[in-house]
Amino acid sequence: MMNLIQKFFSTDRSNKAQIRKNFTTYFYSLPEHQWILESECRDHFDKLFSLLPSGILEAMMTKYPVEFIPSYAMKEHHRKGMVLANTIVVFPEFQKLLRSNKRAAVAYLAHEVAFVLYEHEGNKDHDPLMAEVEADKFVCDLGLTFELEDLLLMLDETIEKRLRLTYLTINHFKDN
């Protein structure tokens, strides 16, 4: 299992604050992200950016730019001819979560970012469920274990949800 935090970790502390500032400016300046500013969910994104290693933020600015697009804007986005490979579609139930003050919102964002990064950095032939589990592990590595649990418990009852909760529980108690 690849560890994204180790992969993008940098011991150079000299420019981390500048990378964070540059990334935040870059991210919110994208026209695709204006809905974030208009829908009052910026706090969750800011919290995520404060938790992500600066190496990941730098990769998201240069190597793997990520866009968060609300589902209602997909038709318009698709018409522009944009590449959807790094596009995270935010469906209505998650838009509602992002507008709330629930702590699971940051876990949702972290999971989606990790999932996109694992698609680029990981094994292309990976089992989709294991990719979800790896993204969950990344969320836990950021210190959002309980927030991830809250998120998973909000989801509809599926076998995938149960397996992810099982992995979460096993990994949490293994480390504590």
C-alpha positions as a printed Julia matrix, in Angstrom:
176×3 Matrix{Float64}:
   0.0    0.0     0.0
   1.53   3.28   -1.1
   1.76   6.05    1.48
   0.99   9.4    -0.15
   2.24  11.38    2.83
   5.68   9.73    2.65
   5.77  10.04   -1.14
   5.13  13.79   -1.09
   6.83  14.58    2.24
   9.52  17.23    2.07
  12.09  17.98    4.74
  12.7   21.41    3.22
  10.74  23.67    5.55
  11.86  26.95    4.0
   9.04  27.45    1.53
   6.11  25.44    2.93
   4.17  28.52    4.02
   4.69  30.11    0.61
   3.54  26.92   -1.16
   0.35  26.9     0.96
  -0.3   30.55    0.2
   0.35  30.08   -3.52
  -1.83  27.0    -3.67
  -4.74  28.7    -1.9
  -4.54  31.68   -4.25
  -4.31  29.39   -7.28
  -7.15  27.1    -6.15
  -9.7   29.83   -5.41
  -8.79  31.78   -8.54
  -9.97  28.96  -10.81
 -13.38  29.79  -12.32
 -14.49  26.21  -11.6
 -14.11  26.89   -7.87
 -16.19  30.06   -7.6
 -19.12  27.96   -6.37
 -17.04  27.13   -3.28
 -16.78  30.8    -2.38
 -20.45  31.41   -3.17
 -21.79  28.42   -1.23
 -20.03  29.15    2.07
 -18.06  25.92    2.21
 -14.59  27.47    1.97
 -13.79  26.7     5.62
 -13.75  22.96    4.93
 -11.41  23.43    1.97
  -9.13  25.7     4.02
  -9.0   23.08    6.78
  -8.08  20.42    4.23
  -5.31  22.57    2.77
  -3.9   23.17    6.26
  -3.65  19.39    6.79
  -2.19  18.36    3.43
   1.59  18.12    3.16
   3.02  20.97    1.09
   4.38  18.43   -1.41
   0.83  17.32   -2.2
  -0.33  20.92   -2.55
   2.54  21.57   -4.92
   1.65  18.47   -6.97
  -1.98  19.62   -7.09
  -0.82  22.94   -8.53
   1.53  21.56  -11.14
   1.5   17.83  -11.81
  -2.08  16.8   -10.93
  -4.38  19.84  -10.87
  -7.65  18.89   -9.18
 -10.99  20.56   -9.79
 -14.09  20.25   -7.63
 -17.17  20.65   -9.82
 -20.74  20.61   -8.48
 -22.83  18.03  -10.33
 -25.2   20.69  -11.66
 -22.29  22.3   -13.55
 -21.09  19.13  -15.28
 -22.89  19.79  -18.57
 -21.33  23.23  -18.86
 -17.92  21.92  -17.79
 -18.07  19.09  -20.31
 -19.01  21.49  -23.12
 -15.84  23.49  -22.53
 -13.87  20.41  -23.6
 -12.03  20.18  -20.32
 -10.27  17.0   -19.29
 -12.24  15.25  -16.56
  -9.4   13.03  -15.29
  -8.75  15.19  -12.22
 -12.28  16.41  -11.78
 -14.08  15.58   -8.57
 -17.82  15.77   -9.11
 -19.55  16.96   -5.94
 -23.05  15.5    -5.87
 -25.93  17.24   -4.05
 -25.66  15.19   -0.84
 -21.98  16.14   -0.56
 -22.68  19.77   -1.48
 -25.08  19.76    1.46
 -22.39  18.21    3.67
 -19.89  20.88    2.61
 -22.36  23.65    3.48
 -22.86  22.16    6.95
 -20.58  22.42    9.95
 -20.13  18.64   10.14
 -16.57  17.51   10.64
 -17.04  14.72    8.08
 -16.85  17.33    5.28
 -13.06  17.62    5.5
 -12.73  13.82    5.53
 -14.82  13.7     2.35
 -12.57  16.24    0.62
  -9.38  14.49    1.77
 -10.69  11.12    0.57
 -11.53  12.51   -2.87
  -8.12  14.16   -3.27
  -6.36  10.96   -2.18
  -8.42   8.88   -4.58
  -7.37  11.09   -7.52
  -3.71  11.03   -6.46
  -3.73   7.25   -6.06
  -5.12   6.94   -9.58
  -2.04   8.77  -10.86
   0.61   7.42   -8.51
  -0.65   3.93   -7.8
  -1.22   0.7    -9.64
  -3.57   1.28  -12.59
  -4.94  -2.29  -12.32
  -5.93  -1.76   -8.7
  -9.17  -3.14   -7.32
 -11.56  -0.15   -6.96
 -12.47  -1.16   -3.4
  -8.81  -1.31   -2.38
  -8.31   2.13   -3.93
 -11.12   3.37   -1.66
  -9.43   1.72    1.34
  -6.07   3.3     0.46
  -7.73   6.71    0.19
  -9.36   6.06    3.58
  -5.94   5.25    5.07
  -4.63   8.56    3.77
  -7.52  10.37    5.48
  -6.62   8.59    8.73
  -2.94   9.5     8.28
  -4.04  13.14    8.2
  -5.62  12.64   11.64
  -9.22  12.48   10.42
 -10.12   8.93   11.52
 -13.22   9.88   13.49
 -14.34  12.3    10.81
 -14.0    9.52    8.22
 -16.03   7.2    10.43
 -18.77   9.86   10.63
 -18.68  10.18    6.84
 -18.94   6.44    6.25
 -21.8    6.12    8.72
 -23.71   8.79    6.76
 -23.5    6.79    3.53
 -26.18   4.39    2.33
 -25.84   0.84    3.59
 -23.71  -1.18    1.14
 -21.19  -4.0     1.28
 -18.51  -1.51    0.23
 -19.38   0.75    3.17
 -19.22  -2.18    5.62
 -15.84  -3.31    4.26
 -14.44   0.21    4.48
 -15.68   0.55    8.07
 -14.11  -2.82    8.89
 -10.74  -1.74    7.46
 -11.03   1.56    9.3
 -11.71  -0.18   12.62
  -8.91  -2.71   12.13
  -6.37  -0.03   11.21
  -7.44   2.3    14.03
  -7.11  -0.34   16.74
  -3.9   -1.72   15.23
  -2.24   1.68   15.68
  -3.71   2.5    19.1
